[in-house]
Amino acid sequence: MPMTEAQRLIARARLLRRTGKTYAEIRVALGVPVSDDRLKAWLRGIPRPPETRRSRALHEERRKARQLRMRGATYTEIAAALDVSHGSLSLWLRDLPVPPRVARLRREHLARLRGRGGAAVRRSAGLRMRARQREARRTLDLLTDRELFMVGLALYWSEGSKDKPWRRSGRVRFTNSDPDVLAVFLAWLRMIGVDPIDWVFWLNIHESADPREHERWWQARLGVSATRFRRPVLKHHNPRTVRRNIDDGYHGCLVVEVRRGAALYDAIAGWWAGLAAAAVDVVAGGDRVRSHPCHPGSSKGRTASFGVAYGGSNPSPGADSCGARPWLPARWWDSLGSALPPAADDAEHS
């Protein structure tokens, strides 16, 4: 019965071993990759040739390996230079600290592995994120005036400037770096009747950037005139900064202020106090927001725009029926002062 290929390999390996060949030499002669464990099984019963036994201790190699390690060489580099195994190096060098160069190479290697391993996960997570965002955006294709009013009010009270108990400023000033947030705020100002002529802008930006270039970007992005911009405020640049908004998407923070805004600020503070009080009542009394059968400014689900229409004020901001609070006629804060006695308030500014 003829021998199989595996049997021929085993027979040849045993013959080579009897002639005094080492495992490495047997592998070269066979021309196929064979592990040490497999060769050991194939050559069982054949005594180890004396020629394969180490005739001397590798004291000189050990000394050179330690020198190379202390100079920052890796195990692979030392093994290639001295023709020794990694197992021997792990015994010779295990008492030495890891050189800084080797530690850095390890960190870089792990960073590369993390980048490759997480790429597919990040791509799938990005696809899910964008799909959810598209679906959520589709559900908000319409925006009523009342919804915009509430959104703008909450937005200002979160991001805008506010009076302190120890300091009255009375300024309507809003600062943000997100152009979409600023676009919503400007739409809110228009809706409540603030004329764009009363808008004032200036840019807070690091001195390492080009303020004029970024001002033009904001003007084009929000559709505002360059004549409404004041001198930019420059921030001191730290070359060793840890902030990450330093790429092409950085355009600084835009400040929007309403001229002669003390009365408007008081209205905003009152609106917010009413909204907060209503929310406290809801939390205390139940889990549902109470709705009124008559929604100010709404007609069969369609909300009329703020401002003057058909020769008079629309009912949306100032409907007097059905207890329509806090809705009042547009710019009512401008006319309220004429009905009140004069008061000296140094903080009321122009």
Backbone torsions as a table, in degrees:
resi	resn	phi	psi	omega
1	MET	NA	126.4	-176.4
2	PRO	-67.3	153.5	179.6
3	MET	-77.9	147.5	174.4
4	THR	-80.1	169.6	179.5
5	GLU	-61.9	-40.0	179.3
6	ALA	-65.0	-41.2	178.8
7	GLN	-65.0	-38.0	177.6
8	ARG	-63.7	-39.9	178.5
9	LEU	-63.7	-43.2	-179.5
10	ILE	-64.7	-44.5	-179.4
11	ALA	-62.4	-40.6	-179.9
12	ARG	-68.9	-38.6	178.1
13	ALA	-62.7	-42.7	179.3
14	ARG	-64.7	-38.8	177.9
15	LEU	-64.2	-43.3	179.3
16	LEU	-64.4	-36.3	-179.7
17	ARG	-66.6	-38.8	179.8
18	ARG	-65.9	-23.2	177.3
19	THR	-85.6	3.2	175.8
20	GLY	94.6	16.9	-179.1
21	LYS	-79.1	147.9	174.9
22	THR	-82.7	171.3	178.1
23	TYR	-59.1	-42.5	-178.7
24	ALA	-64.0	-41.9	179.6
25	GLU	-67.4	-36.3	177.4
26	ILE	-63.9	-42.5	179.3
27	ARG	-61.3	-41.7	179.3
28	VAL	-64.1	-42.1	-178.4
29	ALA	-67.7	-37.6	179.8
30	LEU	-72.6	-31.2	179.5
31	GLY	76.4	14.8	178.5
32	VAL	-132.5	148.2	178.0
33	PRO	-73.7	119.7	179.5
34	VAL	-130.2	130.5	-178.4
35	SER	-74.6	162.5	177.4
36	ASP	-62.0	-38.9	-179.6
37	ASP	-62.9	-41.0	179.9
38	ARG	-68.1	-42.6	177.2
39	LEU	-61.4	-38.4	178.9
40	LYS	-61.4	-39.4	177.9
41	ALA	-69.0	-38.4	-179.1
42	TRP	-66.7	-35.1	-171.5
43	LEU	-99.4	13.4	-179.4
44	ARG	-58.3	134.8	-179.9
45	GLY	96.5	-14.5	179.2
46	ILE	-95.2	120.6	-179.7
47	PRO	-64.7	148.9	-179.9
48	ARG	-68.3	128.6	-180.0
49	PRO	-65.2	141.3	179.0
50	PRO	-58.0	-30.5	-178.4
51	GLU	-62.7	-24.2	-177.4
52	THR	-86.7	-6.7	-179.8
53	ARG	-84.2	142.0	-177.7
54	ARG	-68.7	127.5	-176.6
55	SER	-90.6	-13.3	-177.7
56	ARG	-149.2	155.3	175.1
57	ALA	-77.6	144.4	-176.0
58	LEU	-88.5	56.0	-179.1
59	HIS	-65.7	-41.8	-178.7
60	GLU	-66.6	-41.2	178.3
61	GLU	-63.9	-39.2	178.9
62	ARG	-63.5	-42.8	179.6
63	ARG	-62.9	-44.1	179.6
64	LYS	-66.7	-36.7	179.2
65	ALA	-63.0	-40.6	179.2
66	ARG	-67.2	-37.7	177.2
67	GLN	-63.6	-45.3	-180.0
68	LEU	-63.9	-38.1	-180.0
69	ARG	-64.3	-43.1	-179.7
70	MET	-67.2	-20.8	175.7
71	ARG	-84.6	-4.3	176.3
72	GLY	104.5	13.9	-179.2
73	ALA	-79.5	149.5	176.1
74	THR	-83.9	167.6	177.5
75	TYR	-60.2	-41.1	-179.0
76	THR	-62.5	-42.2	179.7
77	GLU	-66.4	-40.3	-179.5
78	ILE	-68.6	-41.9	-179.5
79	ALA	-62.4	-39.5	179.4
80	ALA	-69.5	-35.1	-177.6
81	ALA	-74.6	-34.8	-173.5
82	LEU	-108.6	-4.5	-179.4
83	ASP	57.7	50.1	176.3
84	VAL	-125.5	165.7	-177.4
85	SER	-85.4	159.9	175.5
86	HIS	-65.9	-31.1	177.9
87	GLY	-62.7	-41.5	177.2
88	SER	-65.3	-40.4	-179.7
89	LEU	-64.6	-37.7	-179.6
90	SER	-64.3	-30.3	176.3
91	LEU	-77.8	-39.5	-176.4
92	TRP	-73.4	-31.7	-167.4
93	LEU	-113.6	5.4	-171.8
94	ARG	-69.2	-19.2	178.9
95	ASP	-86.7	-6.5	-179.2
96	LEU	-88.7	145.3	175.9
97	PRO	-69.8	155.9	178.3
98	VAL	-70.6	122.8	-179.9
99	PRO	-63.0	151.5	179.2
100	PRO	-57.2	-38.2	-179.7
101	ARG	-63.7	-42.0	-179.8
102	VAL	-66.6	-40.5	177.9
103	ALA	-61.4	-40.6	178.9
104	ARG	-65.0	-43.2	178.7
105	LEU	-61.9	-37.1	177.7
106	ARG	-64.2	-44.6	179.6
107	ARG	-61.7	-44.3	179.5
108	GLU	-63.7	-38.6	179.1
109	HIS	-64.6	-44.3	178.9
110	LEU	-64.9	-36.7	178.2
111	ALA	-64.0	-40.5	177.4
112	ARG	-64.5	-39.9	178.9
113	LEU	-64.9	-41.6	179.1
114	ARG	-64.2	-40.0	-180.0
115	GLY	-63.2	-40.1	-179.4
116	ARG	-73.6	-39.4	-175.3
117	GLY	-70.9	-30.1	-175.6
118	GLY	-96.2	-0.8	-176.0
119	ALA	-62.7	-45.7	-178.9
120	ALA	-65.4	-38.8	178.9
121	VAL	-64.7	-42.5	179.7
122	ARG	-65.5	-38.1	178.9
123	ARG	-64.1	-46.0	179.9
124	SER	-66.0	-38.2	176.9
125	ALA	-64.4	-38.8	177.1
126	GLY	-64.2	-39.3	177.7
127	LEU	-63.8	-43.0	178.2
128	ARG	-64.3	-41.6	-179.7
129	MET	-60.8	-47.5	-178.5
130	ARG	-66.5	-34.6	177.8
131	ALA	-65.7	-43.1	177.9
132	ARG	-64.1	-40.2	180.0
133	GLN	-65.8	-40.7	177.8
134	ARG	-62.2	-42.1	-179.4
135	GLU	-66.7	-42.2	178.8
136	ALA	-64.5	-40.2	179.5
137	ARG	-64.9	-35.7	-179.0
138	ARG	-62.9	-30.3	-178.4
139	THR	-77.0	-9.7	-179.2
140	LEU	-119.7	54.5	179.8
141	ASP	-83.8	-13.5	178.8
142	LEU	-124.2	145.5	-179.6
143	LEU	-137.8	119.2	178.7
144	THR	-84.2	164.3	179.1
145	ASP	-63.1	-39.2	-179.2
146	ARG	-64.3	-41.2	177.8
147	GLU	-63.0	-43.5	178.3
148	LEU	-63.7	-37.3	179.0
149	PHE	-61.5	-47.1	-178.5
150	MET	-66.7	-40.5	179.3
151	VAL	-63.5	-47.5	-179.5
152	GLY	-63.6	-38.5	179.1
153	LEU	-63.3	-48.4	178.9
154	ALA	-64.3	-36.8	-179.9
155	LEU	-64.0	-44.3	-179.8
156	TYR	-65.9	-43.3	-176.6
157	TRP	-69.1	-19.1	176.4
158	SER	-85.1	-42.1	-170.2
159	GLU	-113.5	-15.7	-176.1
160	GLY	-85.6	168.7	178.3
161	SER	-75.7	146.9	-176.7
162	LYS	-136.8	152.1	175.0
163	ASP	-64.7	150.9	174.1
164	LYS	-107.0	155.3	178.5
165	PRO	-58.2	-29.3	-178.9
166	TRP	-98.6	-0.6	-178.5
167	ARG	-149.8	123.1	175.8
168	ARG	-96.5	121.3	176.5
169	SER	-113.3	-38.8	178.0
170	GLY	63.2	33.1	-178.7
171	ARG	-107.2	140.4	170.5
172	VAL	-99.7	98.1	-175.1
173	ARG	-135.1	129.5	-174.6
174	PHE	-128.5	128.8	-177.2
175	THR	-126.5	131.8	177.6
176	ASN	-163.1	159.3	177.1
177	SER	-106.1	-2.9	-178.1
178	ASP	-94.9	115.9	-177.8
179	PRO	-64.0	-31.1	178.6
180	ASP	-68.3	-40.3	177.1
181	VAL	-62.5	-42.7	179.1
182	LEU	-67.4	-35.5	177.5
183	ALA	-64.0	-40.3	177.2
184	VAL	-64.3	-41.6	-179.2
185	PHE	-64.8	-41.9	179.1
186	LEU	-66.2	-37.4	175.6
187	ALA	-63.2	-36.6	177.8
188	TRP	-65.8	-42.1	177.7
189	LEU	-61.0	-43.3	177.5
190	ARG	-60.2	-42.4	-174.7
191	MET	-65.4	-38.5	-178.8
192	ILE	-84.2	3.3	171.1
193	GLY	99.6	14.7	178.3
194	VAL	-84.3	118.4	-177.8
195	ASP	-69.0	136.1	177.9
196	PRO	-56.4	-20.1	179.0
197	ILE	-66.3	-20.2	179.2
198	ASP	-92.7	3.9	177.7
199	TRP	-85.7	136.1	175.8
200	VAL	-127.3	136.4	-177.4
201	PHE	-124.2	149.0	163.7
202	TRP	-154.2	161.5	-171.5
203	LEU	-109.2	131.1	168.8
204	ASN	-101.7	116.7	-173.7
205	ILE	-151.0	155.1	178.9
206	HIS	-69.9	146.5	-175.1
207	GLU	-67.4	-16.2	178.3
208	SER	-75.9	-12.5	179.8
209	ALA	-93.4	174.1	178.0
210	ASP	-100.0	101.3	-174.5
211	PRO	-59.7	-40.4	-176.5
212	ARG	-65.4	-41.1	178.7
213	GLU	-61.7	-43.2	-178.3
214	HIS	-73.7	-31.4	173.1
215	GLU	-60.8	-43.0	178.3
216	ARG	-63.9	-35.3	177.8
217	TRP	-63.0	-45.5	179.7
218	TRP	-65.4	-39.9	-179.8
219	GLN	-62.4	-42.7	178.5
220	ALA	-70.9	-36.7	-176.8
221	ARG	-69.1	-38.5	-176.7
222	LEU	-102.8	-6.2	178.9
223	GLY	68.4	41.2	180.0
224	VAL	-114.2	157.2	-176.0
225	SER	-81.5	147.9	177.9
226	ALA	-67.2	-23.2	-179.4
227	THR	-69.1	-15.0	-179.3
228	ARG	-87.4	-0.6	-174.5
229	PHE	-95.5	134.7	172.1
230	ARG	-91.8	179.5	179.1
231	ARG	-63.3	136.3	-179.4
232	PRO	-69.4	154.4	175.0
233	VAL	-102.1	120.6	-175.5
234	LEU	-96.7	134.6	176.4
235	LYS	-96.3	144.2	178.9
236	HIS	-65.8	132.9	-177.1
237	HIS	-92.4	129.2	175.9
238	ASN	-103.3	112.9	-178.4
239	PRO	-59.7	-25.4	-178.8
240	ARG	-98.8	29.7	-176.6
241	THR	-64.5	151.6	175.6
242	VAL	-104.8	0.9	179.4
243	ARG	-69.8	151.5	-174.0
244	ARG	-108.4	-6.4	179.7
245	ASN	-85.6	64.7	-176.7
246	ILE	-123.5	8.4	-178.1
247	ASP	-92.0	-164.0	-177.4
248	ASP	-67.8	-16.6	179.0
249	GLY	-82.2	-3.1	-179.9
250	TYR	-86.8	122.9	178.6
251	HIS	-129.2	16.5	-179.9
252	GLY	78.9	-176.1	176.8
253	CYS	-106.4	131.3	178.5
254	LEU	-97.9	132.9	177.6
255	VAL	-105.3	130.8	176.2
256	VAL	-117.7	125.9	178.0
257	GLU	-128.8	142.9	178.0
258	VAL	-96.5	123.8	179.0
259	ARG	-66.1	142.4	-179.3
260	ARG	50.3	54.3	-171.8
261	GLY	-100.2	12.2	-176.3
262	ALA	-62.3	-45.3	-178.8
263	ALA	-66.1	-40.0	177.9
264	LEU	-64.2	-39.1	178.3
265	TYR	-60.4	-42.4	178.7
266	ASP	-61.5	-37.5	177.3
267	ALA	-64.6	-42.9	179.4
268	ILE	-61.6	-43.7	179.5
269	ALA	-62.2	-39.6	178.3
270	GLY	-67.8	-42.7	176.5
271	TRP	-57.3	-45.8	-177.7
272	TRP	-65.7	-39.8	178.3
273	ALA	-60.5	-40.5	177.7
274	GLY	-65.7	-42.1	179.0
275	LEU	-63.9	-42.6	179.9
276	ALA	-65.5	-40.4	178.9
277	ALA	-64.5	-40.8	178.0
278	ALA	-63.8	-38.3	179.2
279	ALA	-66.5	-38.2	177.2
280	VAL	-63.3	-40.2	178.2
281	ASP	-62.8	-39.5	-179.9
282	VAL	-64.7	-44.1	-179.8
283	VAL	-63.3	-38.2	-177.4
284	ALA	-77.3	-30.5	-171.3
285	GLY	-105.5	-9.2	-178.7
286	GLY	165.2	-177.5	-175.8
287	ASP	-106.9	12.7	-179.5
288	ARG	-128.2	142.7	176.8
289	VAL	-77.3	127.7	180.0
290	ARG	-72.3	132.8	179.0
291	SER	-110.8	144.0	179.9
292	HIS	-92.8	143.0	-179.9
293	PRO	-62.1	-21.0	178.7
294	CYS	-116.9	112.3	179.6
295	HIS	-91.4	118.7	-179.2
296	PRO	-56.1	131.2	175.6
297	GLY	81.8	5.5	-176.2
298	SER	-114.3	139.9	176.6
299	SER	-132.7	103.3	-179.7
300	LYS	54.7	43.4	176.5
301	GLY	87.3	-8.4	179.4
302	ARG	-104.3	124.6	-177.5
303	THR	-92.5	125.7	178.3
304	ALA	-73.2	158.0	-179.0
305	SER	-80.1	156.1	175.2
306	PHE	-73.6	157.7	175.1
307	GLY	112.7	-164.6	-175.0
308	VAL	-97.3	131.2	176.5
309	ALA	-145.7	143.9	179.7
310	TYR	55.1	36.1	174.5
311	GLY	80.6	6.1	179.6
312	GLY	-153.7	-177.9	-178.4
313	SER	-78.3	135.1	176.0
314	ASN	-63.2	152.4	179.3
315	PRO	-73.1	-12.9	-172.6
316	SER	-60.1	-47.9	180.0
317	PRO	-86.0	-13.7	-172.2
318	GLY	-138.5	31.3	179.2
319	ALA	-63.6	127.2	-176.7
320	ASP	-90.5	-15.2	-178.7
321	SER	-86.6	163.2	174.0
322	CYS	62.0	24.6	178.1
323	GLY	60.2	47.6	-172.9
324	ALA	-78.9	75.7	174.4
325	ARG	-110.8	145.2	7.7
326	PRO	-93.7	21.7	-176.2
327	TRP	-70.1	131.6	-179.7
328	LEU	-140.5	163.7	180.0
329	PRO	-55.4	150.2	-179.2
330	ALA	-57.0	137.5	179.7
331	ARG	57.1	33.5	178.9
332	TRP	-63.2	-22.4	-178.7
333	TRP	-68.1	-22.5	178.7
334	ASP	-72.3	-34.2	-175.6
335	SER	-93.2	-11.7	-176.6
336	LEU	-67.0	-33.8	-176.3
337	GLY	-64.0	-29.3	-178.4
338	SER	-69.0	-21.1	-179.8
339	ALA	-92.0	-2.2	-178.1
340	LEU	-109.2	152.9	175.7
341	PRO	-64.5	147.6	-180.0
342	PRO	-62.8	144.4	178.6
343	ALA	-137.1	144.3	178.7
344	ALA	-89.4	109.5	179.7
345	ASP	-131.0	106.1	-176.5
346	ASP	-63.6	-22.1	-177.0
347	ALA	-81.4	-14.3	175.9
348	GLU	-70.3	113.0	-173.0
349	HIS	-120.1	161.6	179.0
350	SER	-104.5	NA	NA
